[in-house]
Amino acid sequence: MIIKHISQLDSLYDSPSFRAKNKLQSKLDKHSIHFIKSSPFIIISTASKDYKMDASPRGGKSGFVKIIDSETLVIPDAKGNNRIDSLKNILETNVIGTIFLIPGVDETLRINGEAQITTNSEYLNLFKEEQHIPKICIVIKVKEVFLHCAKALMRSKLWDEDSKIERTKFPTMGEMLKDQLGISEPAETHDAMVKRYEKDL
């Protein structure tokens, strides 16, 4: 059976608990602020007008996402691969979703809102201590904030040492792209890639 109606979903699931139903907030509080300041890694999700979706990882030192006030966040656009898919989507729709992770913490923080791209110095200067000042920043006007329970990360054992694999037992980025793109040159080694990336971190 293909599910097509909300009533079909409702028949399969129990009602959400009081906490799950009422945890949505419209502003940052002391706990979400603490979470953001402790997080070195987020994923941002965006969509274009014709529903082209993008989920993009962003990382930095803990607290690399700056808090202006209880309704405003600033994400630096660090050097990447220059595809700028997320930025193009933001220009089209101005909507964004984010999920914040903290190594060792199984709960996550989700924030949805309206996004703008800016080159204003007041925002860029928030990152003047970084090795590279970003060309642009993403400014988020917060609309929804809520904690997400630990079950997914507990099931995956994401932070457990036993869950890690030896990097040498997994294909390198160079090997995978060589196969996918039909590149004839030798694949770039993992060590060479890391050395090339280090200057942009």
N, C-alpha and C positions, 0 to 999 in steps of 0.2 A: 504494500500500500504506500503510495506517495502522499505525504502529508501536504495538504493545500489550505487548510483552514485552522484558525486559532483554536476553535472548539475541539479539533482533533488532538492538538497538542495538550490542551487542558485535560483531556480525558486520560492522558498518559502520565501526567506529572501531578504530584501533590502540590498543594498551595505552598508558596514560600513562607518561611518562618517570619515572625515579627521583625527580627533583626535584619533578615535579607530584604524584606519589603521596605523597611524604613531607613536603611543605611545611606541612601542617596543624599548628598549635601550639595549646596550651590556655591560654597566658598571653602577655602582652605581653613582648617582648624589647627590646633597645636600638634595633633598627631600626624596629619597629612604633611604639615610643614617639616616635622622631624623626619618623616619618611623621605621626602624629596631631598632634604639636606644630606641624608645618609646613602642615597642611591647613586651608583656610578654607571648605571645602565638602564636605558629605556628603549621601548619600541614605539614609534609613532605610526599611526595609520591615517591614510588620506584617501580621497576618492575624487575622480574628475566628474564632470557633468554627465558623461556617457558611461559612468560606473567602472572606469578603469581604476582598479584598487592598487594600493601600494602599502606595504608594511616595511618600515626601515629601522634598523637598529642604530642607536646613537649612544656614545659612551664618553666618559671622561673621569676625572677625579670625583669622589663622592661630593655631591652638591653642585655638579657642573651646570645643572639647570638652576637658574637664578629666580628667586622669588621677589617680585616687586611689592606686591601687597596680597591680600587674601583672595584676589580675583585675577591676578596677572602673573604669568610665568614667562621666562625668556630662555629659549633654547639656542645655543650657538650652532651655526652650521659649519662644522669642522671640515677639513679637507677630505674629499672622498673621491668617487670615480667620475664625478661631473655629469652623471645622468640626470640629476635634479628632478627625478620623477615626483617626489613628494612636494617639492616647491611648485612645480607646474600645477599639481592638483590643488594646492592651497590657493593659487592665483585664480583658479576656476570656481572653487566652491567655498573657500574660507572655513572649512570644517576640519577638525582634527581629533583623533583619539590617541591617548597615550597610556602606556602601562609601565610602571616603575618597579624595578627589581633591586633587592639588596642581597648580595651573596650571604648565604647562611640563614636567611629569613624566608620562610615558605609562603607567607602572605605577600600579596602584591597590592599596589595602589593604582587605581584607574582614574584618569582625568579626561574628560571630553570638553571641547569648547570651540570657540571661533579663533582662527589663526590669521595673522598678517605677517608679511615679510617686510623687514625694515633694514635700512642702512644707517639709521640715525646713530650718531656718535654716543648718545646717552646710553644706548643699549650695547653697542660694540665695546665701549670702554669698560663694561662689566667684566670683560674677559681679557683685559690688557696684561694680566699676569701670565696668561697662557703663552706657550711657545709661538703660536700663530694666532693673531687676532682674526676672528672670522670676517668674511666679506659681508655676510648678512646674518641676521638673527630672526628666529621665528618667535613672535610674541603671541601668547595664548591668553585669550580672555576666558577664564574658567566658567563653565556652565554646570558641569556635573563632576562630583568627586565621590569616590567610594572605595572602600577596602574590598579586596577579593580574597576569599577564603584560601586556606593552605592546601586543599585537597589535590589540586593538579600537580603542584611541586612535590608534595609528599608521595604521590603515586609514581612520579618520574624519578624520585630520589635525585633531583637535579644537583643538589649541593653535596651529596655523599661522595667521599673519595672513591668508593668502590664503583661508582657510576662512570668515572672517567676512563677513557681509553688512551692507549699509547698513540701519540700523534703519528708515529711512523707506520702504524697499522691502518691508517686511513689515507686515501689518495690526497695528494696535495692539490691546492687550487690550480696550479699550473698543469698538473696531469688531467684534471677534470676538464679544464677549458681546452686543452689540446685535443681531447676526444670530442668534445661538444662542437668545437669550431673547425675541426679538421686542420689544425695547425701542424705544419711539417717540421718546424724547428723543435729542438729538444725542450721538454717541459721545464719550466722554472722550478727550482727546488724550493722547499719550504723555507730553508734558511736564507736563501737569496731573496725571497719575497719579504720576509721579516726585516731584513736589512734595508730593503728598498722602502718599506713602509715607515721605518723608524723616524725618518726625517720629517714626516708629515704628522706625527702624533702630537 
